[in-house]
Structures are given as C-alpha cells and as structure tokens.
Amino acid sequence: MTKNKSRRPATEKKHVLLALSSFVAFSLALGPVASVSPARAQESPLFNVEIEDDEIIEDNSESKPEAKSEEKSPETGTGLKVDDIRIEGNRLVATEDITNVLKTKRGDSFDRSQVVEDLRAINEMGYFDDKSLQVVPELSGGGVLLKIRVQENAPVTQFSFQGNDMVSTEDISKIFADQLGKPQNLSHLSGSIEKLEQMYHDKGYVLARVTDVKEFPDGSVSLTINEGQVEKIEISGNRKTKDFIIRNNLRLKEGTTYNEAQLTSDLRKLFANGYFQDIRRSLVPSEKDPNKFVLKIEVDEKRTGSVGIGGGVDSIAGPFGSLSFSDANFRGKGQIVSFNSQVGSGIFNNVSNSLNNGGTSYLPNQRTYQLEANWTEPSLKGTKTSLSVSGFGRNYTSLMIDQAAQRTLGGSVTLSRPFKENFRLNLGLLGENTNLRDLGSYFNTASTFDNMASRALQLGRASTLAGAEQLAGQVREDQLRGGTFMTLNPSVTYDTRDAYIDPTKGTYARVSAGPSLGLSGSSFVKAGASVSKFIPLGKSTTLALNAQGGSALGGIPQFAQYRLGGWNGIRGYRQFSDLGTGSSMLMATAEVRTRLPLPKSDNKVVKAIDEHVKIAGFIDVGGVGGNGVTNSLLGRGSMGGAVGIGLRIKMPMLGLVRLDYGIPFLQAATGSLMPRLTVGFGEKF
C-alpha cells in the first residue's frame, strides 16, 4: 500500500468516511463451469479495497465520525447479512426462476464461497453467457446488497429437422416446443435430444440418433437425424432354403429403416415355420457409408421332410395304422406338402362313451379311415399371398349326430394375405359331399329313434305311439340329412401370440362369414367369431381367456350346426348327451394354466414331470339356440356352465392329453349336477 503524503486541515478529518459506509464494489467474472473450481474461487478475493488510516475522502454530506485505520472491508465471517438480492440483465428468464437456484437467501450471513456456488448454479441453468456472468455486492446500511448481472443467450426462434421419415415433424416438434422464445440452453437442448432418441427407440428404431446440431444467428436451430438405414441384408447358412423365402418373411427391406421390434417379430414367425434350428442376426456399419448398416442373418437349417409308417391309439379311431409323408420346406421354397392316411378299428368308442358320456351309447364301434393331401405355396408368384390346396376323404363316427357314421369327401382352395401388422385376410372355397348313415341297430341298448319316441310321449309332444314314432322319424331324418355343398368362406385373423402352441401372451382373433350353396340340399349362411387372450401372471403361469360365438341363417344341416358339448365344449357334462346343438351358439372360457409347484431337483422323473405336465383351473359357460325340438326329444340342455381343475400331459404318439374334472353349476335337461371327468386331446383353444 502507498500512503498519501498530502495533508488536509484537521477540520476536514471529520469528513473522513467510515470505510463500511463508503461505496464498495467488486466484480467476479466466471469462465466456463468446467474451468471454475472451488480452489480457484478461494484464490480470488471477493473484495479488493484498500483504505489507509490517513486517507481522507472529501464529501459534502454531514460530518461523520472519524474512521479508524483498523476498519476492514467486509469479508466472510464479519457477521454481515444479505439485505437483498437483485437480478439484472434478464429479459426472457423469470427472476424467480433464477433466485430459486440460489442457496443464498435474503437474511443469510454473507458467505463469498456460497456466492461462487450460486453463480455456478445460475451458469448451469444454461440460459446465460458464462463469460458475462457477474456478481456485484454493495454494502448497504449494515448489510450487503447482492447484484447479479446476467446476459441471456440469443432466443430460440425456430427448430427444423432433417432426415426424419419414420417419425413426423409434428411429433418431434412437441419435444422442443418448450424452448421456443427462450434463450438458447445447451442443457435443455441435450435433454430434448435424448428424449427424441428415446422416442425413436420406443418405436423400435434403436439405431436412430441425432448426428448434427446447427445454430444460426437468427436464433434458429437445425437438427439432422440418422434413423438407421439398412443398406444391405446378407443371408448365410441356408443350404436348402432359398434366400427369397427368408427375405419374403421380413418386412425390413434393403434401403429402409431398421426396426428392432419389427425384425424380432418377423424372425420369430420365420422360426415358427419350422425351417431352422436357430436364427441369429447382427448389425455392422457399412464400409461404403458408416451412417448406414449391414444386417447379417445366419441360419441353421433342420430336416423338414419325413416319411412315417406307424400306428397309435385314438379316442375315436381306437387302435389305428397310418402312412404319412410331409415336407415343410419342399424344394427349399417354403412349400408345404403332406399326405396322411389312417385306418382305425373304432373299438374304443365304447370306452369313450363310458369316460366322456356317462355310459350312454353315442359313438358306435365302426371302422374309420381318413385320407388327406395338402399343398401350400407361402409366396404365390413372389407375393405375400399364400395358396393352399387340399383334398380329403373321411369316414368316421359322427361327433355331431348320435349313433351315426359320417362320410365326407371334398376339397378346398384357400388364399391368405397379410394386409396390416398382425392381420391376415383369408378367402376359402370348399366343396364337400357328406353322407350320414344310421347305426342305431348296432347297439344293444335302445336306438336314438326309440329314445326320441319315448321322450315325445313323456313330454306330451305326441298322444299316441304312432304319433310319437312319426315325430321321432321326422327328427331322425333331419339329423341324418347330408348333401353336397359349395362354401365360400372369407375370414380375417389377428395374431400377436408369442407361440402357436402353448402361448403365454398375446391375442388371437378370427372373424368369418360366408354362404354355403346346397347343390343337393338346403343353402345357408354361417357367421362366427372367436377371440382368445393370453396374459402372463408370472414366469410359468398364464391366464387364458376365450369367447366364441356364431349363428346361421337358412336350412343349415345338423351335422354343420354348433355343439355346446363335445371335445372342446363345456366340460363337466356328458360330452354328447347332456348338452345340445343349435343354429346359434355363444360360449366363454377362462383358464389358469401353470406348471406343477415342484421343488427344483436333478431327478429325471421330477424333471420330466416339470417339463411335460401342467395343471389348469377353468370355468366354462355357454348356450345354444335354434334346435329346440331335437334337443328336447334327446333330453339335452340349451345352456351349461361348470368349474373345475385339470391336468395337461404331453405324451409320445398322442400329443397333449387333457384330463379335466368339471363340476356343473347349470343343470342339464336331465337335471343332473354330477361332476364328470372329460378326456380330450390338445388345448381347448
């Protein structure tokens, strides 16, 4: 310090001002946040004022007490309070928003280290020029007035976007809308870019990223987006399967934007076709253009053709012999070719009558045969349309008509094409001839005709035996009515299931409607719908829901009607004798399917049970209408409902076997509420 050697009269010493009441100011300029450290902040004194003992400042104000040389400038710890905080220079950012980030409040003790932290907090708001950020404390009365001077960044006037094809500019603009008219803020801009990229990722575009941001003097901001274009798709490992079969199963094409969710779904469906043991994929940047990618798909093929000669046991055919041939990837073009033949003895029908029908004679013991040939082209002339052609001949015990054999010969042609994601449009043409033969005389017990005549007398529908037999004869004749029919069957399906067999999540829905032209019988129109929903309740538990219904107009024959009982009907009743048939039907089912709660074990038997056995709880309810006379004479109800529990067992040669024990809660026409065991094959839906 240097002393001022000039002296003034002693009377003028009264005008020496107390240093603390003099105007004391300082400024602290901060560079970028990254360059300001607490250590450097401590090295920079907030006050840089020197006042000598004999320094005299002339003032025209009233005389004040003499200042003493030991009076110091205000520092941390002097007990000074912050009287007020004043923000200067802000036009677009509200003062309240700035003061909210300050830890220093009015009335707090003055702490210069805290002021440094407050400046850093203001700087981190991102709205201001960090090189122009200043704090100017002024002594005011007995405290400090903090003046904080800011200089706002240029305001944002407009956002523009380039490269966005998969997400609309309107949707992107919503993310950045809150920044318009406010000072440019790098932090907020970065956060919005992260939200934009996350929005792309949520839609499956996991490669999308913002590659360039430009700011212009007029306040406009331009963002360039690389959505992740696939330049090329390379396929390897397919020795038999043609490349176009794999490519046709992918909605992702060369030159389009990569979508992870879409590709995963497509590869899952491709795997479900049964051509491959494994499918792997990878992405690498293109050598020609690093902003584009090459998708590599590698497959491991498996054997798809088989020839079978064998036999087995079926609940309808009984012991049977079979000859079959199939190839699910014929000539490597994804075509499906199959031929199946089966001849059975039918001798187990009495067993089925005992198990599923309470001992009531319904299924006769008759030899059965089934012949069927199918050919499917999954990509007709390189399009997404598939074509299926089939021919069949069947002679088996009728599941719709009591004590009757049913022979059906026919063929069908079906076109199918996806028209939206998970939707498929189908158009089928079916021609068939059905003949029904009465086998009531084969039973040792009373025939269906005799039972209906007896019921007609009991119910008062006939007053004489002759009248009862006449009515029973008319009903029986109607039951055995067959004919030749041409059916046009358009349908729409919706499928999001994670697996075709034993799904754990997703939805499957089908709606169909079409006319059947009777070439040697009555014509009719039949329409129906079925919706199944699968909801995971845990790692190994699934809630399965199904609702289905249908209705027919015209002279629909009884073999083509809806059955409330049967293999996939309402459980807990005699499958063929308690519940009736009709020209309309509505049925709903809820099931909880889960694995048995077995402890973890290395025991092979425990592992086999855990893998092949499931338990299920269920509730069924439904009703039929439009066939009241027949159901009445056969003693069958038009409504049914039951709850129960069952097992699902995967067995060699038989597939999935269902054992369901149901307890009816709606009475059948017989008035019986006896619980019953139902044996079936495959899941109900």
JORA-V726495 format. One record per run of one state. SS is the DSSP state (H for helix, E for strand, L for the rest). FROM is the first residue (numbers start at 1). TO is the last residue. Records with the same first field share a line. If there is no record, write none. Layout:
BEGIN
SS: FROM-TO, FROM-TO
END
This chain:
BEGIN
L: 1-9, 16-18, 22-32, 36-37, 44-80, 89-94, 100-108, 110-111, 125-127, 129-129, 133-133, 141-142, 150-151, 153-154, 156-157, 163-168, 180-182, 184-185, 203-208, 216-219, 227-228, 237-242, 249-256, 258-259, 273-275, 286-291, 302-304, 315-317, 331-334, 345-348, 357-367, 378-379, 383-384, 398-403, 421-422, 439-439, 443-447, 459-464, 480-482, 496-505, 519-523, 537-540, 555-557, 561-561, 564-578, 580-580, 583-583, 596-603, 626-627, 635-636, 638-638, 652-654, 665-675, 682-685
H: 10-15, 19-21, 33-35, 38-43, 95-99, 112-124, 130-132, 169-179, 186-202, 243-248, 260-272, 349-356, 380-382, 440-442, 448-458, 465-479, 558-560, 604-612, 628-634
E: 81-88, 109-109, 128-128, 134-140, 143-149, 152-152, 155-155, 158-162, 183-183, 209-215, 220-226, 229-236, 257-257, 276-285, 292-301, 305-314, 318-330, 335-344, 368-377, 385-397, 404-420, 423-438, 483-495, 506-518, 524-536, 541-554, 562-563, 579-579, 581-582, 584-595, 613-625, 637-637, 639-651, 655-664, 676-681
END
